[in-house]
Amino acid sequence: MTKNIFNQGLINENKNASFENVVSNQETEKQNWEITKSQISKIVKEIVWKAWIEPIQFLEYKNKILYLSVSSALISSRAETQYYETIFFEANKFFDNLKEIKFVKINSIKEKNLPVEQNYIDKNISIKTKTIMPFIDSISIKLNSKLTFENFVVGNSNQMPFAASKRMTQNQFSSYNPLYIHGNVGMGKTHLLNAIAIELNQKHPNLKTVFMSAERFMYQFIRAIRSKDTIKFKDQFRSLDVLIIDDIQFIGGKESTQEEFFYTFNDLINQGKQIIISSNKSPFELLDLDEKLKSRLGGGLVVDFLPTNFELRMNILNKKVNQLKIDIPNEVLEFLAKQISNNIRELEGALNRICANYELTGREICLENSKELLSDLLNVNEKTISINFIQEQVASYFDLKLSDMTSSRRSISIARPRQMAMYLCKDMTSCSYPEIGKAFGGKDHTTVIHAVKKIVALSTQDLILQKKLKSLKKLIISS
């Protein structure tokens, strides 16, 4: 009897010791995971670590498999596809004989305890009523009801962007993904994006469509980081059906935002969701954009606005006049259409100024009064800056020969002014890289791209070069 009691005591003591060992091992392994995360934080960007590594928690280490818990399917997907090797390499230092890492979504564990019907109801409530609608309302640009397809005047110069935009609303979804629309300021890019959003909301009200500016995307992302709510931010964007981004060029130079946009972009494209983007330049001309993002943006359909012709400008003015319901002499409209040829927004603005002046002062709308009223705008548009003119001004400014602009001499006293001239040509004219290269002695377009990038980089550090560029711009504009 005594022997049995003694044996039972040993058994209980061994059980307790075994339990304590298990608990101790779990605590050690949990600490090992925290050390692993700390090591990873030293080799990846802080923004990557905070968004994708820090939220991952230790669950269990069993049969040489490290089980890690995540609160989001997006974190699990990103960790497995982008950072698995990094995590495994560091974890292998602290977990003996590690063979594999598995990511387990926490919600999937909790949901197993719910009845199927309740699980379905709860998920729909959380996604549709608590997350999606407030999110879309809070980040979307307020649509302008006047900027519709019906109010867009179509001509040879904008026929392709118009047709591609219209198709976005007819097929669910187009094989053109992403649709990338680019053109000079004031040509109608935002009008088309606004029209797409309006028509999608009318034809497909159940689609989760967001229309926002690139600056708004950056603001939302930075705010999510500061509030430590990046997971919710990423999940919400990932749930969209259509993402429409205006002025993507403003995302350039913001490395962390570019990276996040790239992954959001990939997630949506891989899910078959539609992305529509506008910019002032083609994706390959955006110097501050990462190469992989340029490639992705250019992987769908890229369409651009061509220079407008007189006929299109007259059609736009006539349509505007009909909307304003004011009689304007045809010679005034023809004058505007001839003088303002590069910017539709300026063209409409000039017409609005003439109409407002008539309503406020009662002055007659005639050609003479219109010329006087628009003298400042017309003076700016009269001056056409050419590559040759810029070369002349830069050569004179640095006391060089005009032939130095087209030579192959590489001395810094000639090469740097030549690079600055190339930069100014790209900045102040609508000429392409190949056109500029040809004008600088038949140089390859990659030489021009390198020159522009070089001046952009130097101008952020060299204050003297900054002042020289400003002086040259003023000289070119005022001469």
N, C-alpha and C positions, 0 to 999 in steps of 0.2 A: 504494500500500500504506500509506504513511505517512498519506495523507489519510483512508483508510478507518478506520485506527486512531484518528485524531484525531476523526473523526465519531462512531465508536462510543463514545469517551470522553465526548463531549458528550451523547450519548443517555443513557449511564449516569448522568452527572452530573445531567441533567434529571430522570431517573427518581427518583434519590435526593432531589433537591430537591422533586419532586412528592410523594413519600412523606412527607418531613418536613413539607411544608405541610399534608398531610391530617392527620397526627398532631397538628400544631400547632393546626389548626382544631378537631379533636375535643376537644383539651384546653381550648381557649377556650370552645367550646360547652358543655362539661361545667361549666366555671367559671360560665358564664352561667346555667346551670340552678341551680347552688348559690346564686347571687345572687338568682335569681327566688324560690327557696324562702325565702331570708332576708327578702325583701320581703313575701312572703305571711304570714310569721310575725308581721309587724307589724300586719296588718289582720284576722286571724282569732284566735279564742280559742286559748290555748296548748294546751288539751286537744285541740282540733280539729287543730291543726297537727301535734302529736306523733302523733296517731292516723292521720291521713289524708294529710298532705302530706310530712312528714319521711321516711317510708319510700320515697317515689317516687324512683327513680334515673334519671339520663340514659342513654339508649341510643344515639340517633342523631338528627341533624337532616339530612333529605334531602328534596329537591324541595319545600321550604317546609313540610314536615310534621315536627313534633317528636315523636319516638318516645320514650316514657318507660316504664321497666320497673317492674312491681309484682310483689310476691311472693304476692299473694292476689287472688282474683276479687272478694272483698268490697271491697278497696281500689279496684280498678278500677271497680266499679259505683258506689261512693260518689263517687269523683273525677269520674266522667262525669256523674252525675245531680245532685250537690249543689255541687261546687266547680269545674266545668269553666270557667265564665265568669271566675271569680276567677283561676284558673291561667292561662287564655289572656290575660287583660288584662295581667297582670304579665309573662308570658313574651314578649309582643309587644314589650315595651320593649327586650329584649335579643336577640331572634331576628328578623333583618330579614325583612320580607314574610311573616311567619308566617300560614299559612292554616288549619292544623288541628293538633290534638294527638291522638295515638293512644296508648292504654295497652296495653302488651304484658305478659301474665303470664309471668314468668320460667320457671315450671315447664312451661308449654306448649312453650317452646323446647327445654328439656332432654329432655322426654318424647318429642320427635320422633325422638330417636336410639335409643329403646328399641323392642324388638319389641312388637307389639300385646299379645301374651299377658302379657309381663313387665310392661308398663305397667299393664294391668288388675289384675294380682296385687298389684303394689306399691301402687297407689292404694287397693285394698281393705284391705290390711294397715295402711296408715298411717291410714285413716279409721276402720275398725271396731275394730281391736284396740289401736291406740296412742292414739287420740284420744277417740272417743265414749264408750266404757264407763267409763274412769277419770274422765272429765269429769263424766258423769251421777252416778256414785257419789259424787264429791267435793262436789258442790253441792246435791244433793237432800236434802230433809228426810227423816229416817228415818220411814217410815210407821207409824202406830199401827194395829195389826191389829184393834183394837176399834172403830175409827171407820169402820164400813162402812155401806152403804145399809140393810142388814138391821137395824142397831142404831139407825137414825135414826127417831124417832117423828114421823110426818107428821100435820099438822093444817091447818086453814084458813090459819093465819098463815104457814106455810112450805111450802105445797103447790107453789107456783110455783117457788121455788128448787130444791126437791127434784126436780120433774119435769124442769126444764131441765138439772140436773146429771146425772140418770139418762140423759137423751137423749144427752149428750156421749159416753157409753160405748157407745151402740147404733149410732150412725151415724158413718161414717168419711169425712168429718167433717160436723158440723152446719152449716146455713146461718147459724146464730147465731154470729158470730165478730167480736169476742170475746164470750164470756159474762161478764157483769159482775154479781157478786152482792154486795149491800150490806145492812147492817143493824147494829143496836146490838151492843155487846160482849156475848159470851156467848150468842148466839142460835143458833149452829151452823154458821157459815160455814166454819170450818176443818174441821169434821167432814165437810161435803159435799166440800170440795176433796180431803181425804184419801181419801174414799170413791171419788171419781172416779179418783184415781191408782191405788188398789188394783185397781179393776175393769178399768182400761185395761191394767195389767200382766198381769192374768189372761187377759183376752180377746184382747189384742193384744200379746203379749210382744216382738214385733219392733219395735214403735213406740219411738222415742226420746222418752221422757216424763220431764220434769223438774218436780218440785214443790218450790218454794222460797219463802222469805219475801222481801219487798221489801228488807229490811235485808241479807239474804244476797246479793242481786243487787248492791247497792251495795258491799258488802265485796269481792266477787269483782272488780268493775270497778276499784275503787281499787287493789286488790292487783295487778291486771294492769298498771295504769298505772305503779305503782312498780317493778315488775319488767320494765318495757318489753316486755310480752308482750300488748299489746292486740289485735294482729292475730289471734293464736291464740284469744283470748277471744271476739272477734267471730265468727270462723269457726265456733267450736264452738257458740255459741248459734244461729247461723244454720242449723246442721245439724239442729236439733231438729224433732220432729214435733208435740209437744204441750208447751206451756209453761204451767205453773200457778203463779201468783204470789199469795201471801197477804199481806193488809194493805198494799195499794199506797199507802195514804195516807202511809206513812213515807218514800216517795220524794220527797214534796213538799218544796220549798225547796232541794233539791240540784240545782242547775241542770245541771251537767255530766252527772250520772247520769240525770236526766230526758231529756236530749238523747239519750244513748246508748240508753236504754230505748225512746225514741220510734223511733229508726232500727231497732233490733232488732225492735220490734213491727211496723213497716212491712214489713221484710224477710220476716218470718214470715207475715204476713197475705197479702202479695203472692204468696208461694209456695203459698198454700192450706193452711198449717199452722194448728193450733188453739191459741188462747190463752184461758185461763180465769183470771179475776181476782176477788179479794174485797177489800172495803173497808168501813170503818165508815160511809161516806157515799156518796151518788151521785156520779158523776164531776164533775158540774157544781157540787157543793157543796164540793169540795176546793180551798180557797182558794190553797194554795201550788203548785198544779199549773198548768203551762203550758197556755194555751188550746187549742193545736193537739193536745196530748196528751189533754186533756179530751174534745175532739171525737172523737178516734180511739177512746177508751175507750167513749164513748157511742154509737158507730156500729154496735154489734152488738145483743145482747139484754141489757137491764138489768133485773134482777129484785131485789126486796127482801123482807126479812122484815117482816111486819106484827106488831103487838102480839099476844102470845099470849093465848088465852082459858083459862078455868078447866079446861075439858075436856082441852085439850092438855097442860096442866101436870100434871093428874092422870094422864094416860096415860104421860107421861114418868116420873113418880115410881113408878107401878106397875111399869113395865118395869125400872126400876133396882132396885126391891125384889126382883123375881124373879131378877135377876142376882146380887144380894147374898145371896139365900136367907136373909133375916131377916124374922121376923114383926113388922110395925109396924101399930099400930092405924090404922084408916081415918081417925079424927078427927085424928090427927097429920098424915097426908098431906094432908087437906083444909085444915088450918090452914096448912101450908107453901104449898100451891097458891094460897091466898087472899092470904097476906102477901108472898110473893116473886113478883112478876108481870112484872118487866122484864128479868130475866136468867136464862136457863136454866142457865148455868154456876153461878150463885149458888144456884139451886134445888137442883141436884145436890150442890153443896158442902155445903149445909145438911143434906141427907139423909145424906151421908157422915159429917158431924160427929156426928149423932145415933147412927149405927151404930157409929162408932169409940168413942164414949163408953160405949156398952153393952158392947162387947167388952173395953174396957180397965178399966172400973170395975164392970161388972155392974149398973149402975143401970137400973131399969126404964124402958122406953120408953113414956112416957105424955105427954099434952098438957102437963101442968104442968112436968115435967122438961124437955121440949123448949123451952118458952117461956123457961125460965131459962137453958138452955144457949145459946140463940140470941139472947139479949137485945141484944147489940151489933149483930148483923146486922139484927134487926127494927127497932131504933131508927132506923137509917139508911133503911130502906125505908118506914117510916111517913111520913117527911117527903116531901111532894110539892111541889117548887118550881115556882111558876107565874110567868108573865110579869108579872102584876100585882104579885105579891110582890116580884119583883126591882125593878120600877119604884118601889115604895114605899121599899125599902131604899136605892136609889141616890139618890132625891130627898131622903130624910132625911139621908143621909151628906153631901151637898153643900148642904144647907139650901135646897132648892128646893121649889116647889109640885109636887104630883103631876101637875097639869095641864101642867107644863113638859115632862114626858116625852112628851106627845102633841101638843105645839104645833109650830108651824112656825118659831118664833123661831130665828135663826141666830147670835146672839151666842155667842162662844166659851165663856162661863161656863155656858151652857145646852146648846149643841150638843155639846160634848165629853162631859159626863156622860150625855147622851142616847145618844151613840154607844157609850159604855162599857156602858150598860144593854142596848143591842141586842147587843153582843158577849157579855155575860154570859148573856143569854137564849139565844143560840145555843149557848154553851158548857155551860150548866147545865140545859138542858131539851131535849126531843126535838122541839121545835116547828120548823117549816120557816120559810124566809125570808118567804114570803107571810103566814104566820100571825103572825110577829113584826111585820111591817110593818103589818098590820091593827090590831094591838094598840097600835101607836105612832101612832095618829091616821090610819089608813088610808094609810100610806106605801107606795110601790111596793117590791117585793122587792129591786130593784136598789139602792135607798137603804140597805137593811139590809146587803146584801153590801158596799157601799162602806164603811159604818160599821165592819163587822167587819174588813175589810182594813186600814182606817186604824188601828184600835186594835192589831191584830197588828203592823203596821209600827212604830208609835210605841213599843210595849212593848219592842221590841228595843233601843231607843236611850234612852228616857226612864225612868230609874230611879225617879223620883218616881211616874210613872204606874204602873209595875210594882207598887210598894208599895201604891198605892191599889187596884189590882185585887185583890191578895192580901187586903187588909183587907176589901174588899167581899165577896169569896168566903167568908171566914171568918164575916163578919156574917150573910150569907144562910143559910149552913149551920147556924150556931148559934142563930139567932133562932127 
